[in-house]
Amino acid sequence: MYAIFKNGGKQYKVKEGDIVLLDKMGKESKEVVEISEVLALCEEDDIKIGTPFVEGAKVEVEVINEGRAKKITIYKKRRRKDSKLKKGFRREFTRVKVTKIAA
């Protein structure tokens, strides 16, 4: 059984027991969060696709921790113009574990 849900403008395909990095939620460790924006749900051969969400479907996740990813360097250079730009970015995330997928 797997589910596809939406969080922070992105879609995630998960099974029970998976660990996923979501956008920062500001939750405490060991806290249980319920996600109801389930786009599709698959149980063996039975696939339910929502319009846009599957009614009554929920994904329960348990917060493990919050953190920041490795730094990504963005560097732009335009040749022969003496124009360059260097920026850095670190994504803040919440690491969660999928505990239950309910139809």
C-alpha positions in Angstrom: 0.0 0.0 0.0 1.3 3.4 -0.9 -0.1 7.0 -1.0 0.8 10.1 -2.9 0.3 13.3 -0.9 0.9 17.0 -1.4 3.0 19.2 1.0 4.5 22.6 0.3 3.8 22.5 -3.4 5.6 19.1 -3.9 4.2 15.6 -4.2 5.6 12.6 -2.2 5.0 8.9 -2.8 5.3 7.0 0.5 4.7 3.7 2.2 4.4 2.9 5.9 7.7 3.2 7.6 9.3 5.6 5.0 11.3 8.6 6.2 10.7 11.8 4.2 12.1 15.3 4.4 9.2 17.8 4.2 9.3 21.6 4.4 9.8 23.1 7.8 6.6 22.7 9.9 7.8 24.1 13.3 6.7 21.0 15.2 8.3 19.3 18.2 10.0 15.9 18.1 7.7 12.8 18.6 4.6 14.9 17.6 2.1 13.2 15.3 0.9 15.2 12.3 -2.1 14.2 10.1 -1.9 15.1 6.4 -5.2 15.0 4.6 -4.2 16.3 1.1 -3.9 12.8 -0.3 -3.9 12.8 -4.1 -3.9 9.1 -4.8 -4.1 5.9 -2.7 -3.1 2.4 -3.9 -4.0 -0.9 -2.1 -2.6 -3.8 -4.1 -4.7 -3.6 -7.3 -7.2 -1.0 -6.2 -6.2 2.5 -7.1 -8.2 5.6 -5.8 -7.4 8.9 -7.5 -8.8 12.0 -6.0 -10.3 15.0 -7.7 -8.2 16.8 -6.4 -8.0 14.8 -3.1 -9.2 11.4 -2.0 -12.1 11.8 0.5 -11.5 10.4 3.9 -7.8 9.4 3.2 -5.2 10.5 5.7 -1.4 10.0 6.1 -0.2 10.1 9.7 3.5 11.1 10.2 5.6 11.3 13.3 8.1 14.2 13.5 11.7 12.9 14.0 13.6 16.2 14.0 14.1 19.5 12.2 17.3 20.7 10.5 19.0 22.4 7.6 20.3 20.7 4.5 23.8 21.2 3.0 24.5 24.6 1.5 23.9 24.9 -2.2 26.0 27.6 -4.0 24.4 29.5 -6.9 27.0 31.1 -9.2 26.1 33.1 -12.3 28.7 34.5 -14.7 28.1 36.4 -17.9 31.1 36.2 -20.1 32.9 39.4 -21.3 30.7 41.6 -19.1 32.6 41.5 -15.8 29.3 40.5 -14.2 29.1 37.7 -11.7 26.8 36.7 -8.8 27.4 34.3 -6.0 24.7 33.3 -3.5 24.2 30.4 -1.1 21.0 28.7 0.1 20.3 26.1 2.9 16.9 24.4 2.9 15.2 24.1 6.2 13.3 20.7 6.6 11.4 18.5 9.0 12.3 14.9 8.9 9.2 12.7 9.4 8.4 9.0 9.5 5.2 7.7 8.0 3.4 5.7 10.7 -0.1 5.0 9.1 -1.9 5.4 5.8 -5.7 5.4 6.4 -8.3 5.1 3.7 
